[in-house]
Amino acid sequence: MTGESGRPRRLLVAADIYGVTPALRALATNLGGQAEFLSPWPGEGSPHATEQASHAAFVAGPGLEGYAERIALAAAGEAVTLVGFSVGATAAWLFAAGRHCDPESRLVLFYGSRIRHYLDLRPRCRVEAIFAEHEAAFEPYAVAAAIASETVRTEVVAGAAHGFMNALSPGYDAALAKRQLVALDY
């Protein structure tokens, strides 16, 4: 993982609402490089019993902006490769448009459904935004079209549901997850 200047980039992985779990650690082994994990929660996993309770606590707490600040602190102004999932993807989208994002960074964002609330943001680096075709709250094709640009490549994965990369998610699809991992171009 190197930037255009040939400098190696650190690999950051921004977890979804489930936090850093053994399933996420296993997935990250396929990304190459030594991953540094970021989470909406301190420690491992989520301190909440259900996905719904986790979402409610996340929104009531520091939320997306707080998570984006943690990403910026972890990146420390350096060019990084960042792979984000769900709330981690949306927080990374906010980070990408902020002044702390090095333009040589590369972000791969999976099913950042709340990106739909930040369509006016323009990332300072290359972004691949990969959406699930089946989302309950919005139309993924419309969001993908709205954010696509010279630096933002978008894809809507046919047949995929939100969470298709996370073995703990009801939307998990092992075959689609494997296909996406193979398609990542490092």
Buried (B, 14 or more C-beta within 10 A) or exposed (E): BEBEEEEEBBBBBBBBBBBBBEBBBEBBEEBEBEBBBBBBBEEBBBEBEEBEEBBEBBEEEBBBEEBBBBBBEBBEEBBBBBBBBBBBBBBBBBBBBBEBBBEBBBBBBBBBBBBBEBEEBEBBBBBBBBBBBBBEEBEBEEBBEBBEEEEBBBBBBEEBBBBBBBBBBEBBBEEBBEEBEEEBEE
